Amino acid sequence: MSAAAPIRYVIRPARPEAHLFEVSCAVAQPDPAGQRFSLPAWIPGSYMIREFARNIVSLRAEAGGKAVKLEKLDKHSWRAAPVAAGKTLTLHYEVYAWDLSVRAAHLDQTHGFFNGTSVFLAVEGQLASPCLVDIQPPPATAAKGWKVATALPRAAGERGAAKAYGFGLYRAANYDELIDHPVEMGRYTLAHFEAGGVRHDIVLTGRHDCDTARLAKDLERVCNWQIELFGAPAPMDYYAFLTLIVGDGYGGLEHRASTALIASRGDLPWPGMKGLPDGYKTFLGLCSHEYFHTWNVKRIKPAAFTPYDLSQENYTRLLWAFEGFTSYYDDLALVRSGVLPAEDYLGLLGKTVSAVLRGPGRLKQSVAESSFDAWTKYYRQDENAPNAIVSYYAKGSLIALALDLQLREASTGKRSLDDVMRLLWRRHGQTGQGVAEDGIYAAVAEIGGDALAAWLRKTVEGTDDLPLARLLKGFGVGYKGEAAAAPVLGAKLAGSGEVKLANVYDGGAAQAAGLSAGDVLVAVDGLKAGSVAAVEAMLARRQPGERIELHAFRRDELMRFELTLAAAPAESIKLTLADKPTPAARRLRKGWLGA
């Protein structure tokens, strides 16, 4: 049986000023009954239907220089009419690329970026066929100094094969690999380091004053620690941090040998920077999170994702483990690798605990339900989200913490969540076998016993708060709640030119008074509500139990409310290292934090 002919793609940033990529897809052996094509409706790692096909501006087919009829079958699928045997069927189309995010495609005169799910049509019935991609430069007027950055392998041995960081021919073993390697092109800054014997590139697009040597040094330590956690060799032979620098932004999306990131300019380290500013901690945590996904979700993945069905939602109740456990390890990797002091780590952990406890939705939705409903709730949050949902990222990370602490204490430090992750890696990551919906419980039972697995199941499927104060005490970590001194409205305020109620919390004073999300505050006791800071300053001068008069617009109608201020119901949790931990607590803490 002859090998399948490769699917050949060409992509060119033809009109940067109009944000248009020109793409072609050539099929040497089209289906004799009529070849079907489709574009994914979502991208793995971002659990929301995004309808990428809506950005296809024009589409035509030809074979042997003659037009071929195309029939649109649904929102993202087409079928070409049959062509004569031996003829190559080629689709030509334009893709509008103006989504400044890590999920889709973006093109202008400064750079180009795309995920394969946004630009490469799938050839139905030939998804296992090899793919060749010719990444071409933009018009000469824009192309000066442009380079290509991607983990997609260069097509060595093929005519026109790309050179390092160059335009030209790249290859993928199949369609799944093709769409799992985002591409950045433009004039970027390049830095690199080695971890686990693997070259890692840091690609920075956009204006910045980054101390790339400091960034590379810190990321090298973090990546080395993660590789050692799972065991060498690393599951890739090259890795790229593709980072778009903007004035204000944050986001990341994992891929098998790279990550696409958006970061605020001020979050990067700068020459002469002392210590670890909060913004830099945030950026390092983001890099660590996406890198950990190289193992946990890209290779250890739910059975529901093996394989992905990119035409519709893929439901699983396990995102609390794949995103939540990753969220636990992202900052833990910083402290365990020596990049972050233990005190700073506990500060970050305290903020996560506080954020979870402030959300009324945690008492109504379990993290298992939150995982399953990610498609319709977590990724489509509205003004009532804090009252209705819990983050499987944040609470999932606290469940991982509680599980890790229990494993360590019960075994006097001989077992931990690290052992669970390594078991999952051997059993699922290295074999490609997806994790069943009860697979995490089975792994925990194997490492820590049936009772702990039963606790985990109850916790994941329930809404109880976690006993973190008790668990942390055994590790010499203090847990203290500090209530806010000022009374509260029971609402989240937002806005710059106006003060809007972004969220109104269940059971709070604002809700009791009749205020609603979207209301715009005009005055507090007859004084102008000029800014969020101004309103907060007014509240700081009051006491719980005092009554105030509010005027607010709801749509275009001015309304008056009387509100009784309440004491802050949620505490800010502060975690500290105990001054005189017991020897047992000191040993456990050292094993946990590495310090």
N, C-alpha and C positions, 0 to 999 in steps of 0.2 A: 504494500500500500504506500503510495507516494506521500511525502510530507505535505502538510497543508501550506499553500502559498501564503505569504505574509499579507496582512492588511496594511496598505500603505496610506499614511496620512501626511498632509502638508499643512502647516499652519504658519501664517504670515501676519504680522501686525501691519496690515496694509494701510490703514488710515487712522493713525493715532489721534489726530485732531477730532475725528468723529467716533473714536472709541470702538473701532471695528477690526476684528480679526477675520481674515479670509482663511477658510479651511476647506480641504478636499479629502475625500475618503475613497480610495480605489480598491475594488474587490475583483481579484483575478478569476475567482470561481464562484460567481453569484448563484443563488438558488435558481434552478431552471424554472420553477413555478412562480418566480417573482421574489426578489430579495427584500426582506424586511430590515428596517433600521429603527433604532430608538435612542433617545437621550435619557440618562438617569433623571429621576424626579427628586433625588436627594443625594447627599454626599455622606459617606460613612463618618461617624464621629459627631455629626450635627443632626440631631433627630427631629427633623422637620421637613415636610414636603415643600420643596422650593421651586419646582416647575422650571428647571433650567431651560427647557425648550422654548419658553416665552421669549428668550433673547435671540432666537434665530430669526434674523431679519429677512433673509431670502434663501431659497433652496431650489436647486435644479439638479437633474441627473442627465448623464450622456454616456454613450458607448460607441466606440468607433467613430467619433466625431458627430454623431447624430443624437438628438434629444430623445430622452426616454421618459415616458409618462410616470409621474409620481402620484400616489394616492395617499392622502393623510387618513390614518386609521383612528387615531385618538389624539389626545393632547400632546403626546411626545413620541408617536410612532408613525412611520411611513412605509409604504411598499412600492418598490419599483416594478414596472412591467417587465416580463421576461425578455432577455436579450439573447442573441444568437450565440451558440456554443463557441467557446474560445474567445469571446469578447470580454474585455474588462469593463465593469460598470463603475463609473465614478460619480460621486456626489460632490457638488460645489455649493458652499453656503457661507454666509456671513453671520458672525456672532457679535452682538452688541455687548461690550465689556465695560461697564461703569459701576461695578459693585466693589466699593473699597472695603473689602472684608477678606477673611482667610478662606471663605467658602466657595467663591465663584471665580470671576475674572475681572480684571481691571486693566485699562490701557489708556495712556495719554502720551504726550510728548516726553515725559520724564522717565517712564518705565512701562513694562508690560508684565502681567502676572496672570496665570491661569491654572485652575484645577482641571484635570482631564474630564471630570464629570460635567463640566460646563461647555466643553468645546468638541469632544470627540464622540461622534455617533457610534453606537454599538452595532455591529453587524450580527443580527440574530442568527443563531445556528453556527456561528464561527467565533464564539467568544474565546475558545481555547486556542485559536490560531495566533501565531506570532505577529507582532506589529512593528512596523518601521515608521518613524516619524521624522520628517524633515522640518526642523524649526528654522525658519528663514528670518532674516533681519528686516527691520522696517525700511521705508524709503531712505535713501542716502542722506536726505536733509535732516533726518532725526537720528540716524544710526551711529553717528560718530561716538566712538568710545563704548558702545553697548556690548555687553557680554551676556552669557547665559549661565544661570545657576540652577542645577537640578540634580537629584539623585538618580534620575533616569539614566541607564547605562548608555554610553556611546556605542554606535554600531561599528565596532572595530572590524576591519576586513571588508566593509561595504564601501563602494564608491561614494564619495561625498560624506564619509563619516565625520562627525564633529570632532574637533580637537578640544582639549581641555578648556572649559568655560566658553566654548565657541558655538556659533550657529552651525547647522549641518544635521547629519543623520544620527538619530538615536533609536534604540530598540527596546522592546518589551516582550516578555515571553508569552503574554496573553493580554486580553482586554483588562482583566482585573489589575494586573501590574501596571498597565498603561495609565490608568486613572488614579493610581496611588502614588504618583510622583509629580507634585506641583512644579511649575516652572516659573522662575523669575528672570527677567531680562531688563537690561538697562545699565546705567553707570552706578555701580555699587561699590562699597568698601568690602574687602575680603580679609578675614583673619582665619587662622586655623590652629588646631591643636590635635594631639593624638590621645586617645583613651582606649585601653584594651587592645592596643596595636592597630586601631582603626583611625583613619583620618576623619576629622570633624571640621567642617567649614562653618564659619559665621558670616552670613551675607547680610549687610546692612544697606538698605535702600532708603534714600531720603537724607536731608541735611541733619548733621549731628556733630557732636564733639566727643564722641565715645572714646574712652581709654580702652582700645581693643585688646591690649596686652592684659589688662586687669580682667576684663570679661573672659578672655580665653583661659586665663589661669584658674578663675573660679569655676567656669563650666567644666574644665578638664577634671577637677576634683570631684564634682558632682557626677559626671558621666562615668568616671572610673569606679566610683562607689556603687552605682547602679549595676554596672557590668559585673562587678565582684559579687553583688547580692545574688544575682541569678546564676552566675558562673560563666567563665570564659569558655569558648569564644563568644563575642558579641554576635547577635543574629543578623548583622549587616556588615558589609565590607567598606562602607562609606556612609557618612551622615551629614546632613546640611540643616542648619538653622536659618531659614529664609525669613528675614525680618524686615518689615516695612515700618519706617520711623515716621510718626506723625506728631502733631502738636498735642493731641489728647486722644488716646486710644488704648485698647487692651483686648487681646484675644489670641487664641491659638487653635490649631487643628492638627492632629497627629496623622502621620503617614508611616509607611513601613520602614523608610530610611531617611526621613526628613520631617520637619515640621514647618508649617506656615505660621508666622507670628505677626501681630501688630502691636507696637509698643509706643508709649509716649516718649518723646525726646528727652524729657527730664528724668525719666526712670533709668537711663543708661549711666554707667559710671563715667566720670570725667577725669582728665589728668589732674592729679593732686588731691582727688577726693579722699576724705578721711572717713573711716568707719563704713557702716552700711546704712545709708539713708533708707527710709521706708519704701521709696519708689524703686530703688535697686533691689531690695528684698522681694518686692512684688514681681519684678521682671525675672529674677533668678528663680523664683517659685514657679512662674509660668513656664520657663524653659525646662525646669526639672519635671514638671507635670507632664508636658508633652513628650519628653524623652522617656519617662517611665511607661508611657503608652506603647513604646516600641515592643515591650513584652506584654503588658496588660491591656489588651483590647485589639491590638494589631495581630498578635499571635495567640495569646490566651484569649479566646473570645466566646461569647455565648453561642450555643448550638443554633439559636435563632438567626445568627449572622453567618452561618457556614452552609451554603454561600449566601452572600447578600442578595436580596431581591431589590434592585434599585428602582423598580417601577412603583412600589407602594411601601407603606409602613411595615417595619419588621419589629414585632412586639417581643419584649423580654421584661421580666421582673428583676433583672440582675444588674441594672446600671448602678445601684448602690455599691456593688463590689467593683465594677470596672471603672467607674468614675470616682466613687467614694473612696475606695482603697487607694487609687492613684492620688486623690487629693490629700490623703493622709501621708503618703510617702513623699509628696513633692517637697514640702518643707522639712520633713524628717531627714530627707537626703541631704539637705543643706547643713543641718547640724551634725549628722553622722559623718559627713565628709570633711568637717572642720571649717566650712565656709562661714557658718552662722554660729554665734555663741549660744549656749544653752538658754541663757536668760532671754535673748531675743526670740528664740524659738517658742518659749513658753508665752511670750507676749503675743506672738501670732496665733498660737493655739487658743489663748484666752479670748481673742477677738472672734474666732470661729465659734467657740462655745457661746459667747454672748449673742452673736448673730442668730444662732439656732434658737436660743431660749426666747428671743424677742419675737419670734414668728408664731402667731396664733395658729397657723396652718399645721404646725407640727403635731398638734393635738387632734387633728382631724384626718390626716393622711399619713399612711405608713410610707417608708422609703421603697418598699416593694411596689406599692400602688403608684408612687411618684415615678418610679422607673417605667412602669407599664404605660402611664399616661404622659410620658415625656412629649410625645408627638402632638398632643392636644392641650396640655396644660403648662408643663415646664418651659417649653420653647414658644409658647404663645401666651405669655403672662399678660394679665390685664390689671386694672386698678385694685381688684379684689384678691389678687394672687397671695399676698401675705396672710390673708385670712383662710385660704383654702388649700394651699399646697406646702410641702416641705421640700427642701433641696436635697436630692439624693447625693449631690456633691458634698455639701457641708455636713449634714447629719450622717451621711455614709462615711465620711472621714472620721467622725467621732465614734461611730460603731467600730471602725477599724482600730481606733485608739483603745477603746474599751476591750476589744477582743485581744489585742496585742498585750495589754497590761495583764489581763487574766491568764493568758498563756504563759507569760514570763513568771508571774508570781506563783502560779500553781506548780511550776516545774523548777522553781528557784533559779530561773534564768537559763535553763537548758533548752527550752523551746520558745518559739515566738511566732508572730505572724510572718516573719521572714521564711520560716519553714513551710508554712502554708503556701506562700507565693512560689517557693521553689518546687513544691509538689505539683502545683498547678502548671508550672512551666514544663516540668518533665512529662506530665501526663497529657497535657493539652497543647501547650505552646510548641513543643518539639515534635508532636505527632500530627498536629492539624485537626485533632478531634475537638469539636466544640464542647463547651461546658453545659451540661444539662441544667435545667432550672433549679434542681436541688443539688447541683454539683459542688457548690461552695460549702454547703453544710456537710457533705460527705468528706471533703478535704479537711475541714476543721475537726470533724469527729475522728479522723485518722490521726491527726496530730495532737489534738487536745482532749479527745474523749466525747462520748455521746452527750453527757450533761451539758458541756459547753456548746456543742452543736445545737442542742435543744434551746439553750438560752439565746443563741444567735438567731434562730428561726423566729422565736417569739419576739425578739427585739425588732427584727427586720419587718415582720408582718404586723407589729403593734405600733402604738403611738406614745408609749411611756418615755419619760426622760431617762437619760443614762446616769448611772451612779458614779459619775466621774470623780466627785470629791472623795468618796471612799476609796476608789481604785488608785487615785493619784497619791493619796496619803501613804500607801505602802511603798511608794517610790521616792519618798522625801520631797514631795511637791505640795505646796500649800494651795488651797482653793478658797478664794474669798470673793463674795459678791459685794459690789459697791453700788448702791442705788443712786440715781441722779438726784442732785440737790434741788434742782428747779422742778416745779410741777409741769405736767405735760398736757397737751391737747388730745392725745390719743390719735394722732395723725402724723403722716410724714409730709413735710412741706418741701416744695421744690419751686424752681423758677428763678429768673434773673430780673426781667422787667416787671414781673408780677409774682405774687405769692400764691401758689396753687396748692391745693390739697391733693397730693399725688396718690396717697393711700389713706383710708380711714380704717382704723383697727377695730375689730370686734370687741364690744364691751367697753370701749373707751369713751372719754368725755365728749369728743366731737360727734361720735355716732349717736350718743344719747341725746345730744342737743339737736340732732337733725341735719348736721352737716354731711356732705357727700363728697366722694372723690371727684375732682374736677372743679369744685367750687373755688373761686378766686377771692381771697381775702382783700378787703378794701381798708378796713379800720378795726382797731382793737381799742375798746373804750374811748371811741371818738378820735383816736390818733391814727394817722396814716400807717398802713402796713406796707411800708416801702420796699422791704426786702426780707428774706428769710432771717438774716442776722438781726434785723430790727425787731421782728416779732419775737425771736428767741430772747433778745435782750429785755423786752417787756415782760416776758414770762419769768425771767430770772429774778425779777423784783417782786414776784407774787409768792403766795403760799398755797399749798394744796387746800382745797375747800373753798377758796375765794371764787366769787362769781364774776364773770366778765361778759361784756357785750361785744359781739362780733357783727360786722357787716360784711357781706360777701355777695358776689355776683354768681348766680347759677344761670348759665347761658347768658342772656341779656337782661335778666331780672335781678334787681337788688333785693336781698333778703336780710333779715335781722335774726340773730340767734343769741340766746343766753346760755352760757356754758359754765359749769362748775369744774374748776381745775382739779385734776387728780394727781396723786403722787405717782411717780414713775413706777409702773408695774414690773418692768424688766430690769434685771440687774446687769451691771457690767462686771464680767468675771475676770479676776486677776489671778494668774498663776505665778507662784514664786518658788524658788529653791529653798527648802527648809534649812535653817542655820545649823541644826544639829541632828541630821538624820541618823537613824540607827545604822549599824554596819550592814544589816541585811538590805535596808532601803538604799543605802549608798551603792551597794553592789548591783542591785536591780536597776537603779537609775543609770549607772555607768553602762550596763549592758544595753539599756534602751536608747540613751542619748549619746553614748560613746564619749561622755565627759563626766 
